[in-house]
């Protein structure tokens, strides 16, 4: 059996793993990257980029239908499903290519292909595709194994008509109908895009959630808006899923019609993702695990307990976003390189965007987190985009923004938004939160006219007025800003 001794072993060659590798290489050349599947990132292959390509096609189709609002008619709209999916695949491959090429440029002795399992705290057994087994003894280990779709058992009754987002981007053509399970980020983005491309869509959820929205006022507004395009029940009572000769039959309880059955070409399971930790024989790593078998770790150092093992990216199931994975790869890589010296890394203000139309954004602390940290001593400012000038001009006047601030200090704490240009407004708010700006300081910034950002100013003005009437902050609450 081939045996190697390295300073650092990195399991997984996605965003977190590649960034960690670059950081580790600054300290040692005795490092190995271990990959069990394919080089590249979830984002480029099956996540951010291909989904945005499908959304771009859907947005263009939708824009053509809004012409009459402006007195413009372009005639019938023809959606060529084969052409749509061809562009999605071609452009997706263009994004994946450079990532793979960059890994191919790493020195051969830094790369190892095979499935890694812990045989001890510092021992990894690597099983290759041809059945050969190699042993790696590593002084420090970074787990960056990413995640995969999580599919509830009853959905598997759809059999060969069950797909996840990984499969969808390989379609050669668009189907006539799709049942989407899971109104989270993936489900909402892909479901709305398919609907706007002429696919009959019905969306089912459990627990009442709509994307990442936690502010109940915005959640209800978004739910009502989506239901004007396609049926979305976030608390669906599904009785049965079965594969039939004509597709997948879903039987569910309808509030108006009672028990109803509908048949779809496919069932898209957008029911979340699970970290790829369960196949690592993690028990042999001798680190503390939670009741789900996940390593317990410090979110600022990414160190698992007091061990020499670090976990970064989607594998830790905390913030499954590309920019967070890159940050975590940096933190884990720096700490693995410097071990036993371990330092807390900078964590940026939370920022999340969903590319639906209208878009969804969350920045800083959620309304529940604000309430908890400030013991209820906070205020809210709100603006509707239905009568906002620029939004009405461009026919995008649907949406709601709510911003949160702390009484006494006037600190901006966080926001949630469902509305136009949310991806851009969210960045302004995230920068403000990270610099711990007060609401009054934010209002001193320039706002051009006429722009959608004027709606943000309206919400901040209302928040500032509400803050001026509030009580003094609770003891110990003046420094409870959104954090970094």
C-alpha positions as a Python dict, from the first residue, in 0.01 Angstrom:
ca = {
    (1, 'X'): (0, 0, 0),
    (2, 'X'): (127, 344, -95),
    (3, 'X'): (175, 566, 210),
    (4, 'X'): (230, 941, 227),
    (5, 'X'): (302, 1182, 507),
    (6, 'X'): (190, 1542, 459),
    (7, 'X'): (160, 1855, 667),
    (8, 'X'): (-194, 1928, 545),
    (9, 'X'): (-454, 1716, 368),
    (10, 'X'): (-755, 1891, 214),
    (11, 'X'): (-1055, 1670, 137),
    (12, 'X'): (-1263, 1823, -142),
    (13, 'X'): (-1168, 2045, -436),
    (14, 'X'): (-1451, 2295, -455),
    (15, 'X'): (-1444, 2664, -367),
    (16, 'X'): (-1348, 2618, -1),
    (17, 'X'): (-1092, 2348, -77),
    (18, 'X'): (-921, 2542, -354),
    (19, 'X'): (-898, 2863, -150),
    (20, 'X'): (-768, 2667, 150),
    (21, 'X'): (-505, 2506, -74),
    (22, 'X'): (-379, 2843, -196),
    (23, 'X'): (-346, 2966, 162),
    (24, 'X'): (-172, 2650, 286),
    (25, 'X'): (79, 2658, 0),
    (26, 'X'): (210, 2988, 131),
    (27, 'X'): (339, 2799, 436),
    (28, 'X'): (425, 2452, 306),
    (29, 'X'): (463, 2256, -15),
    (30, 'X'): (385, 1932, 167),
    (31, 'X'): (10, 1938, 100),
    (32, 'X'): (-235, 1712, -80),
    (33, 'X'): (-578, 1777, -230),
    (34, 'X'): (-810, 1476, -231),
    (35, 'X'): (-1115, 1465, -460),
    (36, 'X'): (-1363, 1179, -492),
    (37, 'X'): (-1581, 1304, -776),
    (38, 'X'): (-1510, 1596, -1009),
    (39, 'X'): (-1299, 1906, -976),
    (40, 'X'): (-1496, 2227, -973),
    (41, 'X'): (-1754, 2403, -763),
    (42, 'X'): (-2121, 2343, -692),
    (43, 'X'): (-2178, 2704, -796),
    (44, 'X'): (-2036, 2667, -1146),
    (45, 'X'): (-2163, 2315, -1219),
    (46, 'X'): (-2513, 2291, -1075),
    (47, 'X'): (-2577, 2602, -866),
    (48, 'X'): (-2538, 2975, -906),
    (49, 'X'): (-2432, 3003, -1268),
    (50, 'X'): (-2651, 2754, -1459),
    (51, 'X'): (-2955, 2860, -1257),
    (52, 'X'): (-2891, 3225, -1347),
    (53, 'X'): (-2860, 3126, -1712),
    (54, 'X'): (-3205, 2966, -1698),
    (55, 'X'): (-3341, 3268, -1510),
    (56, 'X'): (-3195, 3504, -1772),
    (57, 'X'): (-3385, 3322, -2045),
    (58, 'X'): (-3703, 3330, -1836),
    (59, 'X'): (-3664, 3702, -1763),
    (60, 'X'): (-3628, 3778, -2132),
    (61, 'X'): (-3942, 3580, -2209),
    (62, 'X'): (-4129, 3759, -1931),
    (63, 'X'): (-4015, 4105, -2048),
    (64, 'X'): (-4171, 4035, -2387),
    (65, 'X'): (-4507, 3977, -2221),
    (66, 'X'): (-4496, 4314, -2043),
    (67, 'X'): (-4479, 4517, -2365),
    (68, 'X'): (-4848, 4616, -2363),
    (69, 'X'): (-4791, 4802, -2034),
    (70, 'X'): (-4577, 5047, -2234),
    (71, 'X'): (-4794, 5044, -2545),
    (72, 'X'): (-4569, 4798, -2728),
    (73, 'X'): (-4674, 4473, -2892),
    (74, 'X'): (-4422, 4230, -3042),
    (75, 'X'): (-4667, 3961, -3151),
    (76, 'X'): (-4660, 3598, -3041),
    (77, 'X'): (-4373, 3478, -2824),
    (78, 'X'): (-4208, 3151, -2922),
    (79, 'X'): (-3994, 2972, -2662),
    (80, 'X'): (-3755, 2720, -2814),
    (81, 'X'): (-3686, 2487, -2521),
    (82, 'X'): (-3401, 2310, -2699),
    (83, 'X'): (-3226, 2641, -2772),
    (84, 'X'): (-3281, 2761, -2415),
    (85, 'X'): (-3124, 2450, -2263),
    (86, 'X'): (-2842, 2440, -2519),
    (87, 'X'): (-2730, 2787, -2413),
    (88, 'X'): (-2760, 2695, -2045),
    (89, 'X'): (-2531, 2394, -2093),
    (90, 'X'): (-2283, 2572, -2319),
    (91, 'X'): (-2241, 2874, -2094),
    (92, 'X'): (-2236, 2653, -1784),
    (93, 'X'): (-1944, 2461, -1934),
    (94, 'X'): (-1764, 2789, -2002),
    (95, 'X'): (-1782, 2872, -1632),
    (96, 'X'): (-1672, 2523, -1522),
    (97, 'X'): (-1382, 2501, -1767),
    (98, 'X'): (-1147, 2760, -1612),
    (99, 'X'): (-1204, 2611, -1265),
    (100, 'X'): (-1100, 2265, -1381),
    (101, 'X'): (-807, 2408, -1576),
    (102, 'X'): (-678, 2589, -1266),
    (103, 'X'): (-682, 2263, -1067),
    (104, 'X'): (-506, 2082, -1351),
    (105, 'X'): (-221, 2331, -1314),
    (106, 'X'): (-159, 2230, -954),
    (107, 'X'): (150, 2007, -920),
    (108, 'X'): (73, 1638, -973),
    (109, 'X'): (207, 1544, -630),
    (110, 'X'): (-46, 1782, -472),
    (111, 'X'): (-346, 1601, -624),
    (112, 'X'): (-496, 1266, -532),
    (113, 'X'): (-817, 1124, -678),
    (114, 'X'): (-1026, 888, -466),
    (115, 'X'): (-1271, 860, -177),
    (116, 'X'): (-1123, 957, 160),
    (117, 'X'): (-1220, 797, 491),
    (118, 'X'): (-1080, 857, 838),
    (119, 'X'): (-892, 558, 979),
    (120, 'X'): (-778, 765, 1275),
    (121, 'X'): (-746, 1130, 1380),
    (122, 'X'): (-451, 1179, 1143),
    (123, 'X'): (-491, 879, 910),
    (124, 'X'): (-687, 886, 587),
    (125, 'X'): (-749, 588, 362),
    (126, 'X'): (-802, 689, -3),
    (127, 'X'): (-987, 439, -222),
    (128, 'X'): (-937, 494, -594),
    (129, 'X'): (-1182, 418, -873),
    (130, 'X'): (-989, 103, -962),
    (131, 'X'): (-1011, -29, -605),
    (132, 'X'): (-656, 55, -501),
    (133, 'X'): (-614, 198, -151),
    (134, 'X'): (-356, 452, -40),
    (135, 'X'): (-284, 584, 307),
    (136, 'X'): (-221, 948, 395),
    (137, 'X'): (-92, 1056, 734),
    (138, 'X'): (-168, 1425, 781),
    (139, 'X'): (-71, 1652, 1069),
    (140, 'X'): (-368, 1877, 988),
    (141, 'X'): (-682, 1803, 789),
    (142, 'X'): (-938, 2033, 625),
    (143, 'X'): (-1279, 1887, 544),
    (144, 'X'): (-1423, 2072, 243),
    (145, 'X'): (-1639, 1800, 90),
    (146, 'X'): (-1934, 2017, -11),
    (147, 'X'): (-2296, 1904, -14),
    (148, 'X'): (-2551, 1712, -221),
    (149, 'X'): (-2929, 1724, -270),
    (150, 'X'): (-3138, 1587, 15),
    (151, 'X'): (-3443, 1392, -103),
    (152, 'X'): (-3722, 1284, 137),
    (153, 'X'): (-3810, 918, 94),
    (154, 'X'): (-4168, 962, -30),
    (155, 'X'): (-4052, 1170, -327),
    (156, 'X'): (-3856, 872, -455),
    (157, 'X'): (-4189, 721, -560),
    (158, 'X'): (-4154, 944, -867),
    (159, 'X'): (-3879, 700, -973),
    (160, 'X'): (-3724, 788, -1311),
    (161, 'X'): (-3920, 1115, -1323),
    (162, 'X'): (-3757, 1243, -1004),
    (163, 'X'): (-3495, 1514, -1072),
    (164, 'X'): (-3279, 1750, -868),
    (165, 'X'): (-3121, 2073, -988),
    (166, 'X'): (-2808, 1878, -1089),
    (167, 'X'): (-3021, 1685, -1342),
    (168, 'X'): (-3225, 1976, -1467),
    (169, 'X'): (-2930, 2149, -1628),
    (170, 'X'): (-2865, 1844, -1842),
    (171, 'X'): (-3212, 1856, -2000),
    (172, 'X'): (-3208, 1873, -2379),
    (173, 'X'): (-3551, 2037, -2391),
    (174, 'X'): (-3808, 2191, -2159),
    (175, 'X'): (-4089, 1963, -2038),
    (176, 'X'): (-4456, 2058, -2039),
    (177, 'X'): (-4503, 2036, -1663),
    (178, 'X'): (-4305, 2009, -1338),
    (179, 'X'): (-4410, 1966, -976),
    (180, 'X'): (-4160, 2145, -751),
    (181, 'X'): (-4116, 2030, -393),
    (182, 'X'): (-3945, 2287, -174),
    (183, 'X'): (-4007, 2665, -200),
    (184, 'X'): (-3656, 2746, -81),
    (185, 'X'): (-3395, 2936, -278),
    (186, 'X'): (-3345, 2665, -542),
    (187, 'X'): (-3712, 2580, -574),
    (188, 'X'): (-3827, 2940, -609),
    (189, 'X'): (-3560, 3036, -861),
    (190, 'X'): (-3601, 2732, -1084),
    (191, 'X'): (-3977, 2703, -1039),
    (192, 'X'): (-4046, 3061, -1141),
    (193, 'X'): (-3799, 3039, -1430),
    (194, 'X'): (-3963, 2724, -1567),
    (195, 'X'): (-4307, 2881, -1530),
    (196, 'X'): (-4201, 3189, -1726),
    (197, 'X'): (-4060, 2962, -1996),
    (198, 'X'): (-4403, 2809, -2052),
    (199, 'X'): (-4378, 2506, -1821),
    (200, 'X'): (-4683, 2432, -1605),
    (201, 'X'): (-4555, 2451, -1248),
    (202, 'X'): (-4708, 2376, -909),
    (203, 'X'): (-4499, 2420, -595),
    (204, 'X'): (-4537, 2234, -266),
    (205, 'X'): (-4380, 2322, 69),
    (206, 'X'): (-4378, 2212, 430),
    (207, 'X'): (-4370, 2437, 734),
    (208, 'X'): (-4482, 2758, 566),
    (209, 'X'): (-4146, 2896, 459),
    (210, 'X'): (-4098, 3100, 141),
    (211, 'X'): (-3731, 3118, 49),
    (212, 'X'): (-3512, 3255, 329),
    (213, 'X'): (-3772, 3515, 437),
    (214, 'X'): (-3820, 3529, 814),
    (215, 'X'): (-4009, 3858, 841),
    (216, 'X'): (-4373, 3748, 841),
    (217, 'X'): (-4499, 4067, 674),
    (218, 'X'): (-4265, 4021, 378),
    (219, 'X'): (-4321, 3644, 365),
    (220, 'X'): (-4696, 3690, 317),
    (221, 'X'): (-4644, 3962, 56),
    (222, 'X'): (-4406, 3738, -139),
    (223, 'X'): (-4638, 3438, -113),
    (224, 'X'): (-4930, 3636, -255),
    (225, 'X'): (-4709, 3765, -539),
    (226, 'X'): (-4576, 3424, -641),
    (227, 'X'): (-4925, 3277, -638),
    (228, 'X'): (-5026, 3522, -909),
    (229, 'X'): (-4780, 3340, -1140),
    (230, 'X'): (-4807, 2975, -1032),
    (231, 'X'): (-4971, 2782, -748),
    (232, 'X'): (-4749, 2777, -439),
    (233, 'X'): (-4865, 2616, -115),
    (234, 'X'): (-4594, 2646, 153),
    (235, 'X'): (-4789, 2417, 388),
    (236, 'X'): (-4907, 2153, 142),
    (237, 'X'): (-5084, 1840, 257),
    (238, 'X'): (-4955, 1586, 4),
    (239, 'X'): (-5128, 1249, 25),
    (240, 'X'): (-4941, 1051, -238),
    (241, 'X'): (-4670, 1060, -502),
    (242, 'X'): (-4676, 787, -766),
    (243, 'X'): (-4521, 711, -1101),
    (244, 'X'): (-4780, 648, -1371),
    (245, 'X'): (-4762, 578, -1743),
    (246, 'X'): (-4808, 947, -1818),
    (247, 'X'): (-4572, 1089, -1558),
    (248, 'X'): (-4589, 1161, -1184),
    (249, 'X'): (-4927, 1188, -1017),
    (250, 'X'): (-4942, 1408, -706),
    (251, 'X'): (-5246, 1375, -480),
    (252, 'X'): (-5290, 1660, -234),
    (253, 'X'): (-5548, 1841, -25),
    (254, 'X'): (-5678, 2162, -180),
    (255, 'X'): (-5847, 2417, 47),
    (256, 'X'): (-6125, 2480, -206),
    (257, 'X'): (-6163, 2153, -397),
    (258, 'X'): (-6077, 1894, -135),
    (259, 'X'): (-5853, 1605, -244),
    (260, 'X'): (-5708, 1669, -589),
    (261, 'X'): (-5472, 1477, -819),
    (262, 'X'): (-5252, 1634, -1087),
    (263, 'X'): (-5004, 1466, -1320),
    (264, 'X'): (-4670, 1622, -1414),
    (265, 'X'): (-4389, 1521, -1648),
    (266, 'X'): (-4131, 1554, -1370),
    (267, 'X'): (-4099, 1606, -998),
    (268, 'X'): (-3819, 1847, -905),
    (269, 'X'): (-3693, 1787, -552),
    (270, 'X'): (-3559, 2119, -425),
    (271, 'X'): (-3579, 2002, -66),
    (272, 'X'): (-3246, 2127, 59),
    (273, 'X'): (-2895, 1990, 57),
    (274, 'X'): (-2702, 1775, 302),
    (275, 'X'): (-2330, 1800, 379),
    (276, 'X'): (-2102, 1530, 241),
    (277, 'X'): (-1969, 1424, 579),
    (278, 'X'): (-2155, 1096, 631),
    (279, 'X'): (-1921, 899, 402),
    (280, 'X'): (-1599, 999, 577),
    (281, 'X'): (-1612, 754, 871),
    (282, 'X'): (-1600, 1070, 1078),
    (283, 'X'): (-1627, 877, 1405),
    (284, 'X'): (-1267, 767, 1355),
    (285, 'X'): (-1156, 1130, 1358),
    (286, 'X'): (-1222, 1135, 1733),
    (287, 'X'): (-1386, 1478, 1728),
    (288, 'X'): (-1709, 1577, 1897),
    (289, 'X'): (-2022, 1539, 1684),
    (290, 'X'): (-2377, 1668, 1724),
    (291, 'X'): (-2685, 1444, 1730),
    (292, 'X'): (-2689, 1442, 1347),
    (293, 'X'): (-2330, 1324, 1319),
    (294, 'X'): (-2195, 1665, 1219),
    (295, 'X'): (-1866, 1790, 1364),
    (296, 'X'): (-1897, 2065, 1624),
    (297, 'X'): (-1674, 2357, 1527),
    (298, 'X'): (-1594, 2720, 1602),
    (299, 'X'): (-1749, 2936, 1326),
    (300, 'X'): (-1471, 3194, 1360),
    (301, 'X'): (-1173, 2955, 1341),
    (302, 'X'): (-1351, 2659, 1173),
    (303, 'X'): (-1160, 2431, 1407),
    (304, 'X'): (-1335, 2117, 1526),
    (305, 'X'): (-1310, 2133, 1903),
    (306, 'X'): (-947, 2136, 2018),
    (307, 'X'): (-833, 1916, 1731),
    (308, 'X'): (-609, 1963, 1427),
    (309, 'X'): (-914, 1921, 1199),
    (310, 'X'): (-1098, 2210, 1031),
    (311, 'X'): (-1422, 2213, 831),
    (312, 'X'): (-1512, 2472, 565),
    (313, 'X'): (-1770, 2552, 299),
    (314, 'X'): (-2096, 2367, 241),
    (315, 'X'): (-1957, 2070, 434),
    (316, 'X'): (-2028, 2247, 764),
    (317, 'X'): (-2388, 2323, 658),
    (318, 'X'): (-2388, 2676, 802),
    (319, 'X'): (-2372, 2932, 520),
    (320, 'X'): (-2390, 2746, 186),
    (321, 'X'): (-2294, 3042, -33),
    (322, 'X'): (-1994, 3077, -262),
    (323, 'X'): (-1856, 3393, -102),
    (324, 'X'): (-1888, 3235, 242),
    (325, 'X'): (-1717, 2918, 120),
    (326, 'X'): (-1428, 3127, -11),
    (327, 'X'): (-1398, 3311, 321),
    (328, 'X'): (-1410, 2985, 513),
    (329, 'X'): (-1148, 2830, 288),
    (330, 'X'): (-923, 3124, 366),
    (331, 'X'): (-979, 3096, 742),
    (332, 'X'): (-938, 2718, 752),
    (333, 'X'): (-633, 2729, 526),
    (334, 'X'): (-459, 2997, 732),
    (335, 'X'): (-526, 2814, 1057),
    (336, 'X'): (-425, 2473, 923),
    (337, 'X'): (-102, 2627, 793),
    (338, 'X'): (-23, 2802, 1123),
    (339, 'X'): (-143, 2526, 1357),
    (340, 'X'): (-112, 2499, 1658),
    (341, 'X'): (-156, 2877, 1642),
    (342, 'X'): (-523, 2929, 1559),
    (343, 'X'): (-684, 3270, 1513),
    (344, 'X'): (-1038, 3388, 1456),
    (345, 'X'): (-1097, 3497, 1097),
    (346, 'X'): (-1304, 3790, 982),
    (347, 'X'): (-1666, 3697, 915),
    (348, 'X'): (-1853, 3941, 697),
    (349, 'X'): (-2202, 4073, 759),
    (350, 'X'): (-2456, 3810, 651),
    (351, 'X'): (-2582, 3875, 297),
    (352, 'X'): (-2815, 3654, 93),
    (353, 'X'): (-2993, 3717, -239),
    (354, 'X'): (-3252, 3509, -422),
    (355, 'X'): (-3278, 3582, -796),
    (356, 'X'): (-3651, 3554, -834),
    (357, 'X'): (-3859, 3839, -973),
    (358, 'X'): (-3910, 4035, -754),
    (359, 'X'): (-3581, 3947, -590),
    (360, 'X'): (-3543, 3847, -225),
    (361, 'X'): (-3263, 3976, -2),
    (362, 'X'): (-3164, 3941, 362),
    (363, 'X'): (-2892, 4149, 526),
    (364, 'X'): (-2742, 4154, 874),
    (365, 'X'): (-2952, 4026, 1161),
    (366, 'X'): (-3297, 3876, 1105),
    (367, 'X'): (-3590, 4036, 1281),
    (368, 'X'): (-3588, 3753, 1537),
    (369, 'X'): (-3216, 3799, 1602),
    (370, 'X'): (-3264, 4174, 1646),
    (371, 'X'): (-3545, 4109, 1892),
    (372, 'X'): (-3331, 3862, 2088),
    (373, 'X'): (-3016, 4075, 2102),
    (374, 'X'): (-3191, 4400, 2188),
    (375, 'X'): (-3455, 4248, 2415),
    (376, 'X'): (-3734, 4391, 2202),
    (377, 'X'): (-3592, 4744, 2204),
    (378, 'X'): (-3578, 4808, 1832),
    (379, 'X'): (-3776, 4982, 1560),
    (380, 'X'): (-3879, 4900, 1203),
    (381, 'X'): (-3899, 5116, 892),
    (382, 'X'): (-4090, 5004, 584),
    (383, 'X'): (-4152, 5102, 224),
    (384, 'X'): (-4376, 4957, -44),
    (385, 'X'): (-4247, 4977, -399),
    (386, 'X'): (-4596, 4982, -548),
    (387, 'X'): (-4593, 5363, -566),
    (388, 'X'): (-4216, 5418, -574),
    (389, 'X'): (-4128, 5650, -862),
    (390, 'X'): (-3856, 5471, -1056),
    (391, 'X'): (-4017, 5129, -994),
    (392, 'X'): (-4344, 5250, -1150),
    (393, 'X'): (-4158, 5402, -1445),
    (394, 'X'): (-4005, 5065, -1540),
    (395, 'X'): (-4309, 4856, -1448),
    (396, 'X'): (-4134, 4686, -1153),
    (397, 'X'): (-4353, 4837, -883),
    (398, 'X'): (-4406, 4526, -671),
    (399, 'X'): (-4228, 4472, -343),
    (400, 'X'): (-4169, 4554, 20),
    (401, 'X'): (-3856, 4649, 220),
    (402, 'X'): (-3830, 4646, 601),
    (403, 'X'): (-3525, 4777, 785),
    (404, 'X'): (-3441, 4735, 1155),
    (405, 'X'): (-3259, 4969, 1394),
    (406, 'X'): (-3163, 4975, 1761),
    (407, 'X'): (-3322, 5225, 2000),
    (408, 'X'): (-3080, 5459, 2171),
    (409, 'X'): (-2770, 5398, 1959),
    (410, 'X'): (-2955, 5429, 1628),
    (411, 'X'): (-2747, 5147, 1480),
    (412, 'X'): (-2872, 4984, 1162),
    (413, 'X'): (-2921, 4616, 1247),
    (414, 'X'): (-3054, 4436, 940),
    (415, 'X'): (-3317, 4418, 669),
    (416, 'X'): (-3529, 4192, 455),
    (417, 'X'): (-3655, 4281, 111),
    (418, 'X'): (-3878, 4142, -161),
    (419, 'X'): (-3866, 4383, -449),
    (420, 'X'): (-3686, 4535, -749),
    (421, 'X'): (-3307, 4569, -753),
    (422, 'X'): (-3280, 4385, -421),
    (423, 'X'): (-2939, 4242, -520),
    (424, 'X'): (-2800, 4597, -538),
    (425, 'X'): (-2980, 4750, -240),
    (426, 'X'): (-2871, 4453, -29),
    (427, 'X'): (-2505, 4537, -96),
    (428, 'X'): (-2552, 4896, 19),
    (429, 'X'): (-2716, 4771, 337),
    (430, 'X'): (-2452, 4504, 399),
    (431, 'X'): (-2173, 4760, 366),
    (432, 'X'): (-2357, 4990, 607),
    (433, 'X'): (-2404, 4709, 859),
    (434, 'X'): (-2043, 4597, 837),
    (435, 'X'): (-1925, 4951, 906),
    (436, 'X'): (-2169, 4973, 1198),
    (437, 'X'): (-2336, 5284, 1062),
    (438, 'X'): (-2628, 5447, 1234),
    (439, 'X'): (-2951, 5507, 1045),
    (440, 'X'): (-2891, 5882, 1050),
    (441, 'X'): (-2543, 5831, 900),
    (442, 'X'): (-2693, 5620, 624),
    (443, 'X'): (-2938, 5900, 545),
    (444, 'X'): (-2646, 6140, 502),
    (445, 'X'): (-2527, 5935, 202),
    (446, 'X'): (-2618, 6061, -151),
    (447, 'X'): (-2932, 5934, -324),
    (448, 'X'): (-2979, 6017, -690),
    (449, 'X'): (-3318, 6088, -852),
    (450, 'X'): (-3502, 5904, -993),
    (451, 'X'): (-3368, 5565, -877),
    (452, 'X'): (-3509, 5263, -698),
    (453, 'X'): (-3270, 5334, -407),
    (454, 'X'): (-3494, 5627, -317),
    (455, 'X'): (-3728, 5364, -180),
    (456, 'X'): (-3452, 5261, 60),
    (457, 'X'): (-3424, 5620, 175),
    (458, 'X'): (-3797, 5629, 243),
    (459, 'X'): (-3772, 5318, 462),
    (460, 'X'): (-3469, 5458, 646),
    (461, 'X'): (-3648, 5789, 708),
    (462, 'X'): (-3942, 5608, 863),
    (463, 'X'): (-3706, 5397, 1073),
    (464, 'X'): (-3520, 5708, 1190),
    (465, 'X'): (-3848, 5870, 1297),
    (466, 'X'): (-3950, 5558, 1485),
    (467, 'X'): (-3611, 5535, 1655),
    (468, 'X'): (-3629, 5893, 1778),
    (469, 'X'): (-3942, 5802, 1981),
    (470, 'X'): (-3797, 5489, 2138),
    (471, 'X'): (-3675, 5422, 2491),
    (472, 'X'): (-3310, 5401, 2590),
    (473, 'X'): (-3141, 5070, 2507),
    (474, 'X'): (-3130, 4793, 2762),
    (475, 'X'): (-2809, 4759, 2961),
    (476, 'X'): (-2545, 4581, 2756),
    (477, 'X'): (-2738, 4624, 2429),
    (478, 'X'): (-2559, 4927, 2286),
    (479, 'X'): (-2292, 4711, 2124),
    (480, 'X'): (-2526, 4448, 1980),
    (481, 'X'): (-2494, 4557, 1620),
    (482, 'X'): (-2510, 4314, 1330),
    (483, 'X'): (-2152, 4203, 1383),
    (484, 'X'): (-1885, 4095, 1138),
}
